[in-house]
Amino acid sequence: MNWDGKRVTVAGLGVSGIPAARVLHGLGAHVTVVNDGDDERARAQAAELEKLGVTVRLGDGATLPDGTELVVTAPGWQPDKPLFTAAAAAGVEIWGDVELAWRLRGPSAAPWLAVTGTNGKTTTVRMLASILAAAGLRTAAVGNIGVSLLDAVTGEETYDVLAVELSSYQLHWAPSPRVHSAAVLNLAPDHLDWHGSMEAYAADKGRIYEGNSVACVYNVADPATEDLVRAADVEEGCRAIGFTLATPGPSQLGVVDGILVDRAFVENRREQAQELAQVSDIGAASLAPGAPGPAPHNIANALAAAALARAFGVEPAAVRDGLRAFRPDPHRIEHVADLGGVTYIDDSKATNTHAAEASLASYDPIVWIAGGLAKGATFDELVSASASRLRGVVLIGADRGLIREALARHAPEVPVVDLERTDTGAMSAAVREAARLAQPGDTVLMAPACASMDMFANYNKRGEAFADAVHALAAEHA
């Protein structure tokens, strides 16, 4: 495409909008950025872009600028925005940042190994990047992980392969990518207010398989992910590869006696299996002495990462070394401390019920700290599945009443502390109440099943507040 003089509207600032505006301007396009917000941060970002010659309109994300020939949108902007309605009426194409990155790849561009799913995307992509690096490959973890895919594609650094995290939002606006191999980790209701229905959400996730050339990796325990593989139009010879926490069948990766094994990328997959790593290898480099081993869902994430790496030709030793070297991001099943025989775990990243259920399934018995913004979620299924593991529950946040009602229906015998306070000391109070309910051998698990913005700037700040409260409690008993 000849970008010189092309009039492009970029919808939104932030991690994707700013690189898009900068790159397009550098290609010679006339770029106008529109943005809903007009706060101090947005004004600072706008000032930097305006120095380059980019036009920025703050507080006006609804109006399509005159003469627009293409819209490039940040992934979070909902499809029913007036801006997009106007673009569609004018016959103007709408791309996301992922679509733009795909279109701007050079002739020797690095292939993409892509990951999506309701939960576990970031962990899996980081595991995959660690494995690829252990194999001696030049790689980066990019995309929805917070690192601009556009910068990776257009920057001066060259790569052998990219580990790409893609959200459902990004996939919605990306019809063209055709990747080497891709995985859908799981599917559960999430962001339905954005997509409109579970069917639309799943369909956007399934776009990741379209045109795959080598492997479509799916979760054997989640048949909906395999259904997406069956529906995809892939290149001739592309294979369906399953991952499972059980003994794997042919064309699957799984677990046998604490060993990750591969029955997909071996010469005789009906009779042979290749040892890849021990379960205990996963994140071993970052585990504190006495810390619990990997949770089941992180074992599944490791298998998905291994499947993508093996599809790219990575040898088993690099899978093992990469998984050993992997360091999880903060606030994802993070061991904080052991106090009086009680283990304290921070899983603030469990911002929906699916993530919280996986977290709760990893421990027994549990004193559970939960609550926040429900985002339209219901909690009956989560509570019913986890009731037998609960020693007690401490509820915080705006929508804690929804969880309390589910507990009354499905776990009426479990003690519940309902904290009304929402000030900065609320987490400290929650940790103290959890410590009071806990017995030696228990786990105090902060897996809120809700978003954090009612009380905290983000899930990171919520996790930090939990860890600070635990450390303060430890200091008192030192």
Backbone torsions as a table, in degrees:
resi	resn	phi	psi	omega
1	MET	NA	137.7	173.9
2	ASN	-86.5	111.3	-175.2
3	TRP	-88.7	-12.7	-174.0
4	ASP	-60.7	116.5	179.4
5	GLY	80.1	-1.8	-179.6
6	LYS	-69.6	135.3	-177.5
7	ARG	-91.8	110.4	-174.8
8	VAL	-118.7	131.5	173.2
9	THR	-102.3	125.2	176.2
10	VAL	-102.0	122.0	-177.7
11	ALA	-94.7	105.5	175.2
12	GLY	102.7	143.1	173.1
13	LEU	-91.0	-153.0	174.1
14	GLY	89.2	-160.6	-170.9
15	VAL	-60.9	-35.1	-178.3
16	SER	-99.9	-37.1	-175.3
17	GLY	-68.0	-42.2	-178.3
18	ILE	-64.6	-49.1	176.0
19	PRO	-60.1	-37.8	179.4
20	ALA	-62.0	-46.3	179.9
21	ALA	-63.0	-42.9	-178.2
22	ARG	-64.9	-46.0	-178.5
23	VAL	-66.0	-45.0	-178.5
24	LEU	-64.2	-40.5	176.9
25	HIS	-61.6	-41.2	179.2
26	GLY	-64.0	-25.2	178.1
27	LEU	-83.7	-4.9	177.4
28	GLY	102.7	3.5	179.7
29	ALA	-75.0	152.1	169.1
30	HIS	-86.6	110.3	-170.7
31	VAL	-108.8	131.0	171.0
32	THR	-121.4	125.1	177.0
33	VAL	-100.1	128.4	172.5
34	VAL	-111.8	143.8	-174.4
35	ASN	-147.1	135.0	-179.8
36	ASP	-63.9	-44.7	-173.6
37	GLY	-81.6	155.9	177.0
38	ASP	-142.5	53.3	-179.9
39	ASP	-99.4	-175.5	-175.4
40	GLU	-61.9	-41.7	-179.7
41	ARG	-64.8	-44.6	179.8
42	ALA	-62.5	-38.3	179.9
43	ARG	-66.3	-36.2	178.1
44	ALA	-67.8	-41.8	178.0
45	GLN	-64.8	-41.0	179.8
46	ALA	-62.6	-40.2	-178.8
47	ALA	-61.8	-39.8	179.2
48	GLU	-64.9	-41.7	179.7
49	LEU	-69.4	-37.6	-179.2
50	GLU	-65.3	-28.6	175.8
51	LYS	-62.2	-29.2	179.4
52	LEU	-81.4	-15.7	-176.1
53	GLY	105.2	11.9	177.2
54	VAL	-86.1	135.4	175.1
55	THR	-84.0	133.0	-179.7
56	VAL	-127.0	129.2	176.1
57	ARG	-115.7	106.7	-179.9
58	LEU	-89.4	146.2	179.1
59	GLY	73.0	15.2	-179.4
60	ASP	-141.1	80.2	178.8
61	GLY	-101.7	11.6	-174.4
62	ALA	-107.2	-23.2	-171.6
63	THR	-99.3	129.4	177.2
64	LEU	-79.6	120.2	179.6
65	PRO	-59.9	144.4	179.9
66	ASP	-58.8	138.9	175.3
67	GLY	81.7	3.2	-178.8
68	THR	-58.6	130.5	178.5
69	GLU	-107.0	-17.3	179.3
70	LEU	-156.0	140.2	172.1
71	VAL	-111.0	130.8	172.5
72	VAL	-116.5	118.8	-171.3
73	THR	-110.4	146.2	166.3
74	ALA	-64.3	147.6	-171.3
75	PRO	-65.1	-26.2	-175.0
76	GLY	-78.0	-12.5	-177.2
77	TRP	-70.2	126.2	-175.0
78	GLN	-70.7	147.0	-175.5
79	PRO	-62.6	-20.8	-178.0
80	ASP	-91.7	12.9	177.8
81	LYS	-60.9	142.5	177.7
82	PRO	-55.4	-33.3	178.7
83	LEU	-57.6	-43.2	-177.4
84	PHE	-74.9	-34.0	175.9
85	THR	-61.8	-43.1	178.5
86	ALA	-65.5	-40.0	179.1
87	ALA	-63.8	-44.2	179.4
88	ALA	-62.2	-41.5	-179.9
89	ALA	-64.6	-29.1	-179.5
90	ALA	-91.5	1.0	-179.6
91	GLY	73.7	24.6	-178.7
92	VAL	-93.2	129.0	178.7
93	GLU	-67.9	150.3	177.0
94	ILE	-122.5	119.5	176.5
95	TRP	-114.4	152.1	166.8
96	GLY	-92.4	176.7	179.9
97	ASP	-65.0	-30.7	178.9
98	VAL	-69.0	-42.3	176.9
99	GLU	-60.7	-43.4	179.1
100	LEU	-62.7	-44.3	179.2
101	ALA	-60.6	-42.2	179.7
102	TRP	-62.7	-42.3	-177.9
103	ARG	-70.1	-24.0	-176.5
104	LEU	-95.4	1.9	178.5
105	ARG	-61.2	143.9	177.1
106	GLY	-81.9	175.6	-177.0
107	PRO	-64.8	-24.4	179.1
108	SER	-110.0	32.9	-175.8
109	ALA	-63.2	147.5	177.0
110	ALA	-68.0	139.4	174.5
111	PRO	-66.4	157.4	179.7
112	TRP	-106.8	134.1	165.2
113	LEU	-108.6	114.4	-166.2
114	ALA	-113.6	148.0	-177.6
115	VAL	-135.0	134.2	169.0
116	THR	-140.1	-179.1	-177.4
117	GLY	147.1	164.3	178.6
118	THR	-67.9	-39.9	-178.7
119	ASN	-140.2	152.5	174.4
120	GLY	93.2	1.3	-174.2
121	LYS	-61.7	-51.2	-175.2
122	THR	-63.9	-44.9	179.5
123	THR	-60.0	-45.0	-178.5
124	THR	-64.7	-42.5	179.6
125	VAL	-65.0	-39.7	177.9
126	ARG	-67.2	-38.9	174.6
127	MET	-60.6	-45.3	-179.5
128	LEU	-61.2	-46.0	179.3
129	ALA	-61.8	-37.7	178.6
130	SER	-65.1	-40.4	177.7
131	ILE	-65.7	-45.6	-179.5
132	LEU	-62.2	-40.6	178.0
133	ALA	-65.3	-39.0	178.2
134	ALA	-64.0	-25.1	177.0
135	ALA	-82.8	1.9	178.5
136	GLY	84.1	14.3	-178.1
137	LEU	-91.2	143.0	173.7
138	ARG	-78.8	117.2	-172.5
139	THR	-147.5	171.1	174.4
140	ALA	-155.3	148.3	173.0
141	ALA	-91.7	117.6	-170.0
142	VAL	-138.0	172.1	176.0
143	GLY	101.6	-133.7	-177.9
144	ASN	-65.3	-7.0	179.0
145	ILE	-70.3	-9.6	178.3
146	GLY	108.1	0.6	176.9
147	VAL	-111.8	125.7	-173.0
148	SER	-62.2	120.7	174.0
149	LEU	-64.7	-34.6	-180.0
150	LEU	-63.3	-42.5	177.4
151	ASP	-63.3	-38.6	179.7
152	ALA	-65.2	-36.2	-176.7
153	VAL	-77.8	-36.0	-173.1
154	THR	-104.2	-6.3	-177.3
155	GLY	-75.6	176.8	-177.3
156	GLU	-76.8	-27.2	-178.7
157	GLU	-71.0	140.1	179.4
158	THR	-107.3	150.7	-177.5
159	TYR	-130.4	154.5	172.6
160	ASP	-84.6	-32.4	-177.2
161	VAL	-163.6	148.1	178.1
162	LEU	-114.9	136.6	172.1
163	ALA	-94.9	113.3	-165.9
164	VAL	-117.3	119.4	172.1
165	GLU	-91.4	129.4	-179.4
166	LEU	-126.0	127.6	175.5
167	SER	-86.6	166.9	176.2
168	SER	-62.9	-34.0	177.0
169	TYR	-61.2	-48.1	-178.8
170	GLN	-63.9	-41.0	-178.8
171	LEU	-66.5	-32.8	179.2
172	HIS	-57.8	-37.9	-175.8
173	TRP	-99.2	19.5	-174.8
174	ALA	-132.9	79.1	-178.0
175	PRO	-78.2	-16.8	-168.9
176	SER	-95.2	-31.0	-173.1
177	PRO	-54.6	137.6	176.3
178	ARG	-131.7	100.0	-167.6
179	VAL	-95.7	167.0	178.3
180	HIS	-60.9	-56.3	179.9
181	SER	-151.0	154.1	-176.8
182	ALA	-148.0	157.3	177.8
183	ALA	-131.7	138.2	165.3
184	VAL	-109.2	114.5	-171.8
185	LEU	-74.9	-38.9	-175.2
186	ASN	-172.1	165.6	176.9
187	LEU	-138.5	125.0	175.5
188	ALA	-148.7	154.7	-178.0
189	PRO	-55.9	125.0	177.9
190	ASP	-164.5	146.3	178.3
191	HIS	56.4	30.8	-177.5
192	LEU	-70.4	-23.9	175.6
193	ASP	-65.4	-28.9	179.9
194	TRP	-82.0	-46.5	-174.8
195	HIS	-84.5	-25.6	177.6
196	GLY	98.6	-28.3	179.4
197	SER	-165.2	162.8	176.4
198	MET	-64.9	-35.1	-179.8
199	GLU	-63.8	-43.2	179.5
200	ALA	-67.5	-39.4	177.3
201	TYR	-60.5	-48.2	179.8
202	ALA	-63.7	-39.7	-179.4
203	ALA	-62.6	-40.2	178.0
204	ASP	-66.9	-39.8	175.5
205	LYS	-59.8	-42.5	-176.1
206	GLY	-65.1	-17.1	177.8
207	ARG	-58.7	-23.7	-176.3
208	ILE	-64.0	-23.6	-179.2
209	TYR	-86.1	-17.0	-173.5
210	GLU	-61.2	124.2	176.4
211	GLY	76.8	9.9	178.2
212	ASN	-56.2	143.2	-176.2
213	SER	-100.8	-27.3	-174.5
214	VAL	-120.2	-51.1	-174.3
215	ALA	-148.3	140.0	168.9
216	CYS	-112.2	109.8	-174.7
217	VAL	-95.5	128.6	-176.4
218	TYR	-131.4	166.0	-178.2
219	ASN	-97.6	113.5	-178.4
220	VAL	-58.7	-33.3	-178.5
221	ALA	-77.3	-7.1	-178.7
222	ASP	-127.5	86.6	-174.1
223	PRO	-55.9	-25.0	179.4
224	ALA	-61.8	-30.3	178.4
225	THR	-70.6	-37.2	176.7
226	GLU	-68.9	-34.1	176.6
227	ASP	-59.8	-37.4	178.7
228	LEU	-66.0	-35.9	176.1
229	VAL	-63.1	-45.6	-178.3
230	ARG	-61.1	-32.6	-176.5
231	ALA	-83.4	-12.4	-172.9
232	ALA	-80.2	147.9	174.0
233	ASP	-97.5	104.4	-173.5
234	VAL	-114.2	171.0	177.7
235	GLU	-72.3	154.0	178.1
236	GLU	-57.6	130.0	178.8
237	GLY	93.2	-10.1	176.7
238	CYS	-65.0	136.3	-173.7
239	ARG	-108.4	149.3	171.0
240	ALA	-90.0	122.5	-177.3
241	ILE	-122.3	120.3	-179.9
242	GLY	-94.9	155.1	169.2
243	PHE	-127.2	144.4	-173.5
244	THR	-150.2	149.0	174.3
245	LEU	-80.3	-5.3	178.3
246	ALA	-96.3	-175.9	174.7
247	THR	-63.8	126.3	-174.5
248	PRO	-77.9	148.2	169.6
249	GLY	-90.1	-178.3	175.8
250	PRO	-57.1	142.9	-178.2
251	SER	64.9	30.1	176.8
252	GLN	-135.3	158.4	167.1
253	LEU	-112.0	143.8	-178.1
254	GLY	-159.9	-159.5	-174.2
255	VAL	-127.4	131.1	176.2
256	VAL	-133.5	115.5	177.0
257	ASP	51.6	45.9	177.0
258	GLY	76.8	16.0	-179.1
259	ILE	-121.8	132.6	171.9
260	LEU	-77.9	124.1	-175.9
261	VAL	-127.0	153.8	-175.8
262	ASP	-118.5	117.5	172.4
263	ARG	-116.4	24.5	-179.1
264	ALA	-111.4	-43.3	-174.3
265	PHE	-111.3	50.5	175.6
266	VAL	-125.2	161.9	-173.9
267	GLU	-64.1	-43.0	-179.7
268	ASN	-122.3	85.5	-172.6
269	ARG	-72.0	-11.1	176.9
270	ARG	-81.5	-25.1	-175.0
271	GLU	-124.4	-9.5	-176.1
272	GLN	-117.8	154.3	172.4
273	ALA	-141.9	141.0	-179.2
274	GLN	-108.0	123.1	175.0
275	GLU	-69.5	132.0	179.7
276	LEU	-107.0	-45.6	-176.1
277	ALA	-168.5	164.6	169.9
278	GLN	-83.7	148.6	173.1
279	VAL	-55.6	-37.7	-179.0
280	SER	-68.0	-12.9	176.6
281	ASP	-71.9	-23.8	-172.1
282	ILE	-64.8	112.4	179.5
283	GLY	68.0	19.6	-173.7
284	ALA	-59.3	-33.0	-176.1
285	ALA	-65.6	-22.6	-174.9
286	SER	-108.2	0.8	-177.0
287	LEU	-80.5	129.4	174.8
288	ALA	-74.4	152.5	177.5
289	PRO	-55.1	130.6	179.8
290	GLY	83.4	-5.1	179.4
291	ALA	-70.3	147.9	179.0
292	PRO	-64.2	152.0	178.0
293	GLY	-71.1	-176.5	-175.9
294	PRO	-63.1	140.0	175.6
295	ALA	-70.1	155.6	-178.3
296	PRO	-53.2	-40.7	-178.4
297	HIS	-68.8	-25.8	175.5
298	ASN	-78.1	-26.2	170.9
299	ILE	-65.3	-42.9	176.9
300	ALA	-62.0	-41.9	177.2
301	ASN	-60.2	-40.7	179.6
302	ALA	-64.0	-38.7	178.3
303	LEU	-65.5	-40.7	178.3
304	ALA	-64.4	-43.6	177.5
305	ALA	-62.1	-42.6	179.0
306	ALA	-63.0	-39.6	179.7
307	ALA	-62.0	-43.6	179.0
308	LEU	-66.2	-40.9	178.9
309	ALA	-64.6	-42.9	179.3
310	ARG	-65.8	-35.6	176.4
311	ALA	-61.8	-27.3	179.2
312	PHE	-88.6	-0.3	176.3
313	GLY	94.6	13.8	-179.3
314	VAL	-72.0	137.2	-178.9
315	GLU	-75.6	155.3	-177.8
316	PRO	-55.9	-38.8	-177.3
317	ALA	-61.4	-34.9	179.1
318	ALA	-71.2	-33.3	174.8
319	VAL	-60.0	-48.9	179.3
320	ARG	-60.8	-49.0	-175.9
321	ASP	-65.7	-38.4	179.4
322	GLY	-67.1	-39.6	178.6
323	LEU	-68.9	-36.2	176.3
324	ARG	-63.5	-40.6	-175.7
325	ALA	-78.7	-16.6	-176.4
326	PHE	-59.8	135.3	175.8
327	ARG	-121.4	117.5	-178.4
328	PRO	-66.0	150.7	174.0
329	ASP	-65.8	157.1	178.0
330	PRO	-61.1	153.9	172.4
331	HIS	70.7	21.1	174.3
332	ARG	-121.4	96.5	-176.7
333	ILE	49.2	51.1	-175.9
334	GLU	-95.3	124.2	178.0
335	HIS	-72.8	121.6	-177.0
336	VAL	-98.0	-49.2	-177.1
337	ALA	-169.9	164.3	168.6
338	ASP	-119.1	121.2	-178.2
339	LEU	-128.6	119.8	177.1
340	GLY	57.1	35.2	179.5
341	GLY	82.6	3.4	179.2
342	VAL	-108.2	133.0	178.8
343	THR	-95.4	135.5	-179.4
344	TYR	-112.3	122.1	-174.8
345	ILE	-121.9	130.1	178.2
346	ASP	-102.0	110.7	172.3
347	ASP	-124.8	53.7	-179.7
348	SER	-60.0	-24.1	179.4
349	LYS	-68.3	-12.0	177.7
350	ALA	-75.4	78.6	-172.6
351	THR	-94.5	3.2	174.9
352	ASN	-139.9	171.3	-173.3
353	THR	-68.1	-34.4	-179.9
354	HIS	-63.2	-45.2	178.7
355	ALA	-65.3	-41.4	-179.4
356	ALA	-65.8	-37.4	179.0
357	GLU	-63.3	-41.2	177.2
358	ALA	-63.3	-39.4	179.6
359	SER	-67.2	-46.4	179.9
360	LEU	-63.4	-30.5	179.9
361	ALA	-71.1	-10.0	-175.4
362	SER	-89.4	-10.0	-174.1
363	TYR	-138.4	159.3	179.4
364	ASP	-172.9	125.7	-6.5
365	PRO	-81.5	165.3	-170.5
366	ILE	-131.3	139.0	159.5
367	VAL	-103.8	115.5	-168.4
368	TRP	-100.9	126.0	170.8
369	ILE	-101.0	120.9	-172.3
370	ALA	-143.2	162.5	173.8
371	GLY	121.8	166.2	-176.4
372	GLY	147.2	-138.0	176.3
373	LEU	-95.4	121.8	-173.1
374	ALA	-77.4	-20.7	-179.3
375	LYS	56.6	33.1	178.7
376	GLY	86.2	3.0	-177.0
377	ALA	-76.2	157.3	170.1
378	THR	-115.1	158.8	-167.6
379	PHE	-123.2	2.7	-177.0
380	ASP	-60.9	-46.5	-178.3
381	GLU	-64.4	-42.2	179.2
382	LEU	-62.0	-48.9	-177.8
383	VAL	-66.4	-42.2	179.6
384	SER	-59.9	-41.4	-178.3
385	ALA	-70.8	-25.6	-171.4
386	SER	-109.1	-4.4	-170.3
387	ALA	-55.8	-40.4	-174.8
388	SER	-67.9	-16.1	-178.0
389	ARG	-93.5	-9.1	-168.9
390	LEU	-88.8	122.6	171.0
391	ARG	-83.9	-36.6	-179.9
392	GLY	-171.0	169.0	-178.2
393	VAL	-138.2	137.2	172.9
394	VAL	-117.3	122.7	-175.1
395	LEU	-107.3	135.3	177.0
396	ILE	-133.2	165.8	169.0
397	GLY	92.5	172.3	-171.1
398	ALA	-63.5	-40.0	-174.1
399	ASP	-106.6	25.6	-179.1
400	ARG	-61.3	-26.5	-179.5
401	GLY	-60.6	-32.8	178.6
402	LEU	-65.2	-38.4	177.8
403	ILE	-72.3	-39.9	178.9
404	ARG	-59.5	-41.7	179.0
405	GLU	-66.3	-39.0	177.3
406	ALA	-65.9	-38.3	176.9
407	LEU	-64.2	-39.9	178.7
408	ALA	-62.5	-33.9	-179.7
409	ARG	-79.0	-37.4	-168.6
410	HIS	-116.1	-12.5	178.7
411	ALA	-146.6	57.5	-172.9
412	PRO	-65.2	-20.3	-178.4
413	GLU	-84.0	-10.5	-176.4
414	VAL	-81.0	126.5	177.8
415	PRO	-63.3	136.3	-178.0
416	VAL	-127.7	129.6	172.4
417	VAL	-107.2	120.8	-177.4
418	ASP	-106.5	107.1	-177.3
419	LEU	-94.0	116.8	-178.6
420	GLU	-80.0	-25.6	-173.0
421	ARG	-67.8	143.7	-179.8
422	THR	-127.0	16.3	179.4
423	ASP	-79.9	-179.5	-175.4
424	THR	-66.3	-17.4	178.5
425	GLY	-89.6	1.7	-176.1
426	ALA	-62.5	-40.2	-178.4
427	MET	-67.5	-37.6	176.1
428	SER	-60.4	-43.1	178.1
429	ALA	-64.3	-38.9	179.8
430	ALA	-63.6	-42.9	179.7
431	VAL	-65.3	-40.0	178.9
432	ARG	-64.8	-41.5	178.0
433	GLU	-66.1	-38.8	178.7
434	ALA	-64.9	-40.8	178.2
435	ALA	-62.9	-36.0	178.9
436	ARG	-65.9	-36.6	-179.0
437	LEU	-79.0	-25.5	-171.8
438	ALA	-77.7	152.0	174.9
439	GLN	-120.7	158.0	177.7
440	PRO	-52.9	134.2	-176.4
441	GLY	97.2	-11.5	179.8
442	ASP	-84.2	166.3	172.0
443	THR	-120.1	126.4	169.1
444	VAL	-89.1	114.0	-173.0
445	LEU	-116.2	117.5	173.9
446	MET	-95.1	94.1	178.5
447	ALA	-130.7	84.4	-161.2
448	PRO	-66.6	-22.8	-177.1
449	ALA	64.1	14.1	-175.5
450	CYS	-146.4	158.6	172.8
451	ALA	-71.4	166.3	-168.0
452	SER	-104.3	-10.5	-163.2
453	MET	-70.9	-4.8	174.9
454	ASP	-72.0	-29.0	-175.9
455	MET	-125.3	-21.9	-173.0
456	PHE	-134.4	158.4	-180.0
457	ALA	-64.3	-33.5	-179.3
458	ASN	-167.2	178.1	-177.3
459	TYR	-67.5	-26.5	177.6
460	ASN	-63.5	-45.4	179.8
461	LYS	-65.2	-36.1	177.1
462	ARG	-63.6	-44.5	178.7
463	GLY	-63.6	-39.5	178.0
464	GLU	-63.7	-38.9	178.8
465	ALA	-63.9	-39.3	177.7
466	PHE	-63.5	-49.8	-178.6
467	ALA	-61.2	-41.5	178.4
468	ASP	-61.2	-40.7	-179.7
469	ALA	-66.9	-38.7	178.3
470	VAL	-65.5	-45.2	-179.3
471	HIS	-65.6	-35.2	176.8
472	ALA	-65.0	-40.3	177.6
473	LEU	-64.1	-40.4	178.9
474	ALA	-62.9	-40.7	-178.6
475	ALA	-63.7	-34.6	179.9
476	GLU	-66.6	-28.8	-176.1
477	HIS	-105.0	9.7	-178.8
478	ALA	-71.7	NA	NA
